[in-house]
Amino acid sequence: MRKIDAAQYRRRPAQACSRKRADFRCAAERPQQGRRLPVSGRRAVSLKTAIDNVAIGLEISGTPRAEALERAQSWLAQVGLGAFGNRYPHMLSGGQRKRIGLAQVLIRDPKILLMDEPFGPLDAQTRQIMGNLLLQLWNADRKAVLFVTHDLEEAIALADRVVIMSAGPGARIIGDWRVPLARPRDIMEVRMDKEFHSLHREIWSVLKDEVLKGYAQSAQAPAAAG
């Protein structure tokens, strides 16, 4: 099963890819064949409708417009926006624009999905909806997903494996856990599971010190600069 990572990163079914944030961005900025930019890196073109925004990637790669639009409509339906194809980005909510971004990536059938804090700006309820949507779409073909998040609960709820890194500079992998939670999952319901809470406590016992180190480094930075 390939799924998502974690506290910091993830790569394949039961494998995580941990990288420094800078390295992750570098890989995303120069996507190789079969890879796609992280959803958070996708921006809808404001002067194009939702369906055109989803279809544009196919059109650029040479797909006839009629076919691109047909496939785009299919993906809009899969992310719950089948009736919103003719709307422009400013007419959509933040969650709906995130769904457009997801469709933009998935329509090109990437082998690996790179997702850097894709749901960060969303409110808690919308994050849960988007998380369940991602799990639902992933379950269809089980693609490899590298998911970066600072939300430990989100990491455990989504992933097959959680990998955490130390505070910088010189960040390194300091923890690697398998997630024993059964699939399919519901983002909200799985958080009630005893195994979820047990794993959360175990990971947090390691992660907490690094979080505090990070805060301490941030507090000292201005003083050092001065």
C-alpha positions as CSV (number, residue, x, y, z in Angstrom):
1,M,0.0,0.0,0.0
2,R,1.4,3.3,-0.9
3,K,0.3,6.2,1.1
4,I,1.3,9.2,2.7
5,D,4.0,10.3,4.9
6,A,4.1,12.1,7.9
7,A,5.3,14.3,10.6
8,Q,7.6,15.4,7.9
9,Y,7.7,13.1,4.9
10,R,6.7,10.1,3.0
11,R,7.3,8.3,-0.2
12,R,6.0,4.8,-1.0
13,P,3.7,2.2,0.4
14,A,5.6,1.5,3.5
15,Q,8.5,3.7,2.9
16,A,9.0,7.3,3.6
17,C,11.3,9.7,1.9
18,S,12.7,12.2,4.3
19,R,14.3,15.3,3.0
20,K,15.2,18.7,4.2
21,R,12.5,21.2,3.2
22,A,15.0,22.9,0.8
23,D,15.7,19.5,-0.9
24,F,12.0,18.8,-1.3
25,R,11.4,22.1,-3.0
26,C,14.4,21.6,-5.3
27,A,12.9,18.2,-6.4
28,A,9.5,19.8,-6.9
29,E,10.8,22.7,-9.0
30,R,12.5,20.3,-11.4
31,P,10.0,17.5,-11.7
32,Q,11.2,14.4,-13.5
33,Q,9.0,12.3,-15.7
34,G,6.2,10.8,-13.8
35,R,6.4,13.3,-10.9
36,R,4.2,16.3,-10.3
37,L,4.5,19.5,-8.4
38,P,3.0,19.5,-4.9
39,V,-0.6,20.5,-4.8
40,S,0.3,23.5,-2.7
41,G,2.5,24.7,-5.5
42,R,-0.4,24.7,-8.0
43,R,-2.1,28.0,-8.6
44,A,-5.3,28.3,-10.6
45,V,-5.1,30.8,-13.5
46,S,-7.5,33.5,-12.5
47,L,-8.7,34.3,-16.0
48,K,-9.5,30.6,-16.8
49,T,-12.5,28.6,-15.6
50,A,-12.2,25.6,-13.3
51,I,-12.4,23.2,-16.2
52,D,-9.8,25.1,-18.2
53,N,-7.5,25.2,-15.3
54,V,-7.7,21.4,-14.9
55,A,-7.4,20.8,-18.7
56,I,-4.5,23.1,-19.3
57,G,-1.8,20.6,-18.3
58,L,-3.0,18.1,-20.8
59,E,-3.3,20.7,-23.6
60,I,0.2,21.9,-23.0
61,S,1.5,18.4,-23.3
62,G,-0.3,18.0,-26.7
63,T,-3.7,16.4,-25.9
64,P,-6.4,17.7,-28.2
65,R,-8.6,20.3,-26.5
66,A,-11.8,18.3,-26.8
67,E,-10.3,15.2,-25.1
68,A,-8.6,17.4,-22.4
69,L,-11.9,19.0,-21.5
70,E,-13.7,15.7,-21.4
71,R,-11.0,14.3,-19.0
72,A,-11.0,17.5,-17.0
73,Q,-14.8,17.3,-16.5
74,S,-14.4,13.7,-15.3
75,W,-11.8,14.8,-12.7
76,L,-13.9,17.7,-11.6
77,A,-16.7,15.2,-10.9
78,Q,-14.3,13.0,-8.9
79,V,-13.3,15.8,-6.6
80,G,-17.0,16.9,-6.1
81,L,-17.0,19.9,-8.4
82,G,-18.7,18.5,-11.5
83,A,-21.2,21.4,-11.5
84,F,-18.5,24.1,-11.1
85,G,-16.6,23.7,-14.3
86,N,-17.6,27.2,-15.7
87,R,-16.7,29.1,-12.5
88,Y,-13.6,31.2,-12.1
89,P,-11.2,30.8,-9.2
90,H,-12.5,34.0,-7.4
91,M,-16.0,32.4,-7.4
92,L,-14.8,29.3,-5.5
93,S,-14.0,28.8,-1.8
94,G,-10.5,27.9,-0.5
95,G,-11.4,24.3,-0.2
96,Q,-12.8,24.2,-3.7
97,R,-9.7,25.8,-5.1
98,K,-7.6,23.1,-3.3
99,R,-9.8,20.4,-5.0
100,I,-9.1,22.1,-8.4
101,G,-5.4,21.9,-7.6
102,L,-5.7,18.2,-6.8
103,A,-7.5,17.6,-10.0
104,Q,-4.8,19.5,-11.9
105,V,-2.2,17.1,-10.6
106,L,-4.1,13.9,-10.8
107,I,-5.4,14.4,-14.4
108,R,-1.8,13.8,-15.6
109,D,-1.6,10.4,-13.9
110,P,1.7,11.0,-12.0
111,K,3.6,8.0,-10.5
112,I,4.5,10.0,-7.5
113,L,2.6,12.8,-5.8
114,L,4.6,15.5,-4.0
115,M,2.3,17.3,-1.5
116,D,3.9,20.1,0.6
117,E,1.5,21.3,3.3
118,P,-1.5,21.1,0.8
119,F,-4.2,21.7,3.4
120,G,-2.4,24.2,5.6
121,P,-4.4,27.3,5.0
122,L,-7.8,25.5,5.3
123,D,-10.0,25.5,8.4
124,A,-10.2,22.3,10.5
125,Q,-13.5,21.0,9.0
126,T,-12.4,21.6,5.4
127,R,-9.0,19.9,6.1
128,Q,-10.9,16.8,7.2
129,I,-13.0,16.8,4.1
130,M,-9.9,17.2,1.9
131,G,-8.0,14.5,3.8
132,N,-10.9,12.0,3.3
133,L,-11.1,13.0,-0.4
134,L,-7.3,12.4,-0.8
135,L,-7.7,9.0,0.8
136,Q,-10.6,8.1,-1.4
137,L,-8.8,9.2,-4.6
138,W,-5.6,7.4,-3.5
139,N,-7.4,4.2,-2.8
140,A,-8.4,4.0,-6.4
141,D,-4.9,3.3,-7.7
142,R,-2.6,3.5,-4.6
143,K,0.0,5.9,-6.1
144,A,3.1,6.8,-4.1
145,V,2.6,10.0,-2.1
146,L,5.2,12.2,-0.4
147,F,3.2,14.3,2.0
148,V,4.8,17.0,4.1
149,T,3.0,18.3,7.1
150,H,3.7,19.8,10.5
151,D,0.4,18.3,11.9
152,L,1.2,15.1,13.7
153,E,-2.4,14.0,13.9
154,E,-2.9,14.6,10.1
155,A,0.3,12.6,9.4
156,I,-0.8,9.6,11.4
157,A,-4.4,9.7,10.1
158,L,-3.2,9.7,6.4
159,A,0.0,7.7,6.4
160,D,1.3,4.2,6.3
161,R,4.6,5.4,7.7
162,V,5.6,8.5,9.7
163,V,9.1,9.9,9.5
164,I,10.2,12.9,11.5
165,M,13.3,15.1,11.3
166,S,15.3,17.0,13.8
167,A,15.3,20.8,14.1
168,G,17.7,22.5,11.8
169,P,20.3,23.4,10.8
170,G,21.6,20.1,9.6
171,A,18.3,18.4,10.0
172,R,18.3,14.6,10.0
173,I,15.9,11.7,10.4
174,I,15.3,11.0,14.0
175,G,12.3,8.7,13.9
176,D,10.5,6.3,11.7
177,W,7.2,4.6,12.6
178,R,4.8,2.3,10.8
179,V,1.2,3.2,11.2
180,P,-0.8,0.0,12.2
181,L,-4.2,1.5,11.5
182,A,-6.5,-0.4,9.1
183,R,-7.7,0.9,5.8
184,P,-10.0,2.3,4.5
185,R,-9.9,5.1,7.0
186,D,-12.0,8.1,8.0
187,I,-9.9,11.1,9.1
188,M,-12.1,11.9,12.0
189,E,-13.1,8.4,13.1
190,V,-9.5,7.0,13.1
191,R,-8.5,9.6,15.7
192,M,-10.7,7.9,18.2
193,D,-8.8,4.7,17.8
194,K,-6.6,3.5,20.8
195,E,-3.8,2.6,18.5
196,F,-3.9,6.1,17.1
197,H,-3.5,7.7,20.5
198,S,-0.7,5.2,21.5
199,L,1.3,6.0,18.3
200,H,0.7,9.7,18.8
201,R,2.1,9.7,22.3
202,E,5.1,7.6,21.2
203,I,6.0,10.0,18.3
204,W,5.3,13.1,20.3
205,S,7.6,12.0,23.0
206,V,10.4,12.3,20.4
207,L,9.1,15.2,18.4
208,K,8.3,17.5,21.3
209,D,12.0,18.2,22.1
210,E,12.7,19.1,18.4
211,V,9.8,21.4,18.3
212,L,11.0,23.2,21.4
213,K,14.5,23.4,19.9
214,G,13.1,24.9,16.8
215,Y,11.2,27.6,18.8
216,A,14.4,28.4,20.7
217,Q,16.4,28.8,17.5
218,S,13.8,31.1,16.1
219,A,13.8,33.2,19.2
220,Q,17.6,33.5,19.1
221,A,17.8,34.4,15.4
222,P,16.9,38.1,15.6
223,A,19.3,38.6,18.5
224,A,22.1,37.0,16.6
225,A,21.3,39.0,13.5
226,G,21.5,42.2,15.6
